[in-house]
Amino acid sequence: MQKLRMRPDLRRPFLTGLVLGLFLLLLPLTALGGGSGGVAVLPASPTPAAAPSPSPAPPGEWDGGQTLRVLQKDGTVETMTMADYLFRVTAAEMPAAFEPEALKAQAVCARTYAMWKVAAGSHSADGADVCADSGCCQAYIDPAEAAARWGDLAAQYTAKLSAAVADTDGQILTYGGAPIQAVFFSSAAGATEDAAAVWGRALPYLVSVDSPEGDEVPNYRSTVTLTGDEVRALAEEAGLGCDLSGDPSGWFTGLTRTASGRVAALSLGGVSMTGGAARSLFSLRSAAFDVAFADGIFTFSVTGYGHGVGLSQYGANAMAKGGASWRDIVSHYYTGVTVQRGL
């Protein structure tokens, strides 16, 4: 076999190209080795970087300068800016699909309620200002959990709620120079309720006003059905001492209503209770209900959802759809309040 020989005039360019090619091949491996002198091994198939979770936009000047100590459900206390707290509360309390002005109204309510809680010192013994329990303070959700819930709309909704907080930076509701108890609920049966009718304490800014939502609200009208035995069992469990020995059709008597149409009081087996107590006892969505008995079954026909005091969230959304601003909304639901930036 004839031995191949490279011509002298081609040998130098060939060797130069070979050295240059080896240098370019080894350069990425050398760079990836870091300061330790090791050589990193590249994966056979590059793994695409995970898309970062949407995060709230930068806070406004006032909210960004205020910090809150939030008692978490696991007992720890986390310190965060007011803006971060309000994003978490607004995301948990109101559907992100709501109108921007309704979300702004919700952010103002949440900020005001937080300031009221701070002034009251409700969690000072815990080393905190507010807590993450909706039964005590306000509903609360981590941004990553909210983004997972929103799915493909996470970036859009994150920006929307961030804007609701930032566009109302520092705005709170006061009465007599102090933050109000800015309570809110889901939906009303045509009107909100006086605080005195629900909690027995009158507050001048928490009085009944019209609310424009209706059957567009999911589960706006609901029913609960109970047998006579189930009603008796619930009454006995609550220790009411009712006389339920007679005909069940006569168990509920003396039903009266407030000006807003909710049940003010009624009697069950001779024992009087408020509409709110009946709502809790029978797991009704609101105290705006009727009760009927037929074929051995009690049927509670319920309208709306929540305690009925303060801002109605679905009512706020209906107002926003009609062109109302967040200032219009909060001024409607909280009578005689002042809107101001901080204290």
N, C-alpha and C positions, 0 to 999 in steps of 0.2 A: 504494500500500500504506500502510495506516495505521501510523504510527510509535508503538511502544509506549513509554509513559512510566511510570516507577515513581512511585507516590504518595509524597509527601514523608514521610508518617508511617511508611513502610516502608523508606525509603532507609538510615537510620542503622543499624537492626538488621542489614540485609543486609550493609553494609560491615563492620560489626563481626564478623559471622560469617565473612566472607571473609578478613579479616586473621587471625582466630584459626585458621582452617583452614590457611592457608599456614604459620603459625608451627608448628603441630603436624606438618605435613608435613616441614618443613625441620629440625626439632629432632633427629631421629635422625642425619641426615647431618652436622649440625654436631658432634654428640657423637663420631661415628666419625672425624672428621677429625684428632683428636689435637692435639698442640701445634704441629705444623708448619703448620697452616692449610689443609692439603689436605682433599679430600672423598673418603671411602672409598666404593667402589662395592659395593653388596650383591650377592651372587650371585642369579641368577634363581631357583634352587631351593636352599634352605639345605642344606648338607652335614652330615649327622649326625656328631657327634663320635665318634671311635673309642673303643670300650670299653677302659679301661686294662687292661694285663696284670696278673693277680693277683700280689701280692708277698708275701713272707713276713711273718708277724706280728712285732710287736716282740719282741726277744730277752729272755731272762731276765737277771737281774742279773749272774750269773757269766759266761755266754757273751757277753753284750753288752760286758763289760769286758775281754775277752781279744781280742787281734788276732793274725792269722796272715798271714804273707807267702806267697802261693801262686804258685809258678812255673807259668805258663801254657804251653800247648803251643807258642805262638809265641815263647817265650823271654822274654816280659815277666813282671814280678813284680807282682802285685796284692795290696794289703793290704786285709783285710776282717775283720770280727768273727768270732769262733768260731761264732756262731749262723748267720751267712750261709754260712760254709763248710760247716757241718753240714747245712744245708738242701740245698745243692748235692750233697753226697755221698750223703745218704740218698735223695734223688730219683733219683740215678743208680744206686745199688747195690741198692735193693729196690723191688719193684713197689708203687706207691702204693695199690693195691687191698688190700694185706695188712692184717691186723688191727692196730688201734692199738697194742696192747702189743708186737707184733712190730716195728713201726716204731720204737717207743721203745727196744727192745733194740738195734736197728740203730744208732740215734743214739748210744747209750752206747758201742757198739763203735767207731763212727767217731770219737767224741770221744777215747776212750782211745787209739786207734791214732795219732791226730794228736799227742797228747801224747807218746806213745812216740817218734814220729818227731822231734819237737822236741828231746826229751832226747838222742836219738842224734845230732843235728846232721847228718842225712843230706844236707841241701841248703844247709848253711852257705856252701859255696863259691859257690853261685849267688845268695847274698843272700836266701835264702828258707828257710821252715820246712818246707813240704810242696810237693808238685807235683800237677798235675791229670792225671797219667798213671796209669791203673789198674795198669799193669804194674810200677810202682814204689811208688806210694802207694795212693790210693783213686780209684775212678771219680768223675767230676765232671761236672756239667751246669749250664749257665746257667739261671736261673729262667724266662726268656722261652722258651728252647728246650724246657724241661720242660713249660711251659704249652701250647705248640703241640702237643707230643706227646700231652698229656692231652685236648686238645680241649674239649668241652662240660663235662668234669669238672674243668677246671683250677682253678676257684675252690674246689671241694670238696677236691681233693687238696692244693692249696696250704695250705689251713687245716689239713688233717689232718697234713701233714708239719711244718708250723710248730708245731703242738701237740706232736708227738712230740719235737721239739727243746726247746721251752720247758718241757714237763712233766718233762724230765730235766735241767734246767739245771745244768751243772757236774758232773754225775755221771760218775765214771770208775771203772775197775776197776784195782785195784792188787794186787800180790803182793810182800811184803817191803817195803812202803812206796813202791814204784815202779810207774809205769803198765805194764801188761802189753802184750805183743804180741798185741793183740786181733784175730787173723785170723779170717776167716769165708769161707764158700763157699756154693754154691747148695743142693745137696741130697745127702743121704747114703743109702747102701744099708743102712739099719738101724742104723748106728753111725758115729760119727766116728772119726778116726784119731789115733794118737799122733804128735806132732811128730817124734819120733826116727825113726819108720818112713818118713816122707816127706822130711825134711830132714837127718836124721842127727844131730840135736841134741835131747836130751830137755829139756823144760820142764815143771815140775810141774803147771802149770795147763792144759797142752795134752795131755791124755790121752784115750783112747777112752771115750766115753759113748754110751748108747743115743740114737737119734734117731727120732722118731715118724712122719715123713712116709712116703708110699708112692705108690701108683699115681695119686693125685690130682694129682701133680706133672706138669706138661707135659714130655713127652719123658723121663719118668723111666727108661724102658727104651728103649735105642737100639741100633742095630746099625751096624757098619762092615764092608763086604765088600771084599776085595782079592784080586786074582789072584796067583799065584806070582811072575809077572814084576814086579808092582807091589811086592810085599814085598821082592824082591831089589833093585829099583831104590832103594827107600827105605833099605835097609841099606847099599848101596854109597854113596849120597849122604851118609849119616851117617859113613862111614868105619869101619864096625864090623869089617870083616875076617871076616865070617861065611863058613862053608863051606856054601853052598846048592846044592851039586852033586847031592845025592841026591834021594830021593823027598820032595816037599814035605810029605807027611803026617808026616814025622819031623823037620821043621825046628824046631818049638817043643817043648822038653822041660823037665823039672825045674821045673815051676811050683809055687811055694809061696805060701802066703797069710799075712797078718797075722791077729791076733785079730779084727779088724773085718771080715774077709772080702775085703779088697782083695789084689791080687796083690803079694806082697813081692818076688819075683824069678822070673825064668824065663830059659831059654837059647834063643837063636836061632842055629842053625847052629854050636853049640858056644861061642858068646859069651854070657856072662851079663850080664843087665841088670836094673835094678829095675823094679817095676811102673810107677813114675812115668815112667821113661825110655821104657818101651814105650807108655805113654799118649801121650807127646809125639810119639814116632816115628810112630805110626799114627793120630794125631789123634782119640783117643778122649775121650769126655766125662769119664771118670773112670778110676781104676785098679781099680775093682771090675768085672772083666770075666772072661769065659770065651772061649776061642778054639777053633774046630773047623775041620776041613778036609774038604770033600766036593765032588766034581765039579769039581776044579780051583780051588775058591774057598775062601779063608780067611774065616770069619765071626766077628767079635768081638761078643759080646753084652754090653752095658754097662749098668750100673745107676747112677743118680745123676749128679751133675755137680759137678766141682770137685776141689780137692786133698784135701778131707775133714778138714782140721784146724780146730779151733775151733768157732765157731757155724755151724750149718746154718740158712740163711735159711728154707727151706721147713719145716724142723723147728721153728724158732721160731714160724712161723705156725701150725703144727699145735698146738703147745703153747698158743698164745694162744687159738685156737678152743676149746680144752679148758678155758679159764678161768685159765691161768697169767698172772701179771703179768710185766712186763719184768724185775723183780728175780729172779723164779723162773727165767726163761729164761736170763739171763746166768750165774746161779749154777750152773745145770745144765751149761751147755756149757764153762764155765771153772772147773775144779776148785780149790776152796780160795781163791778170790779175795775181796778186800774191796771192797765198793761204798762209795765216799766222794765227797764234793763237793770237787773241786779237790785241790790238793796243799798 
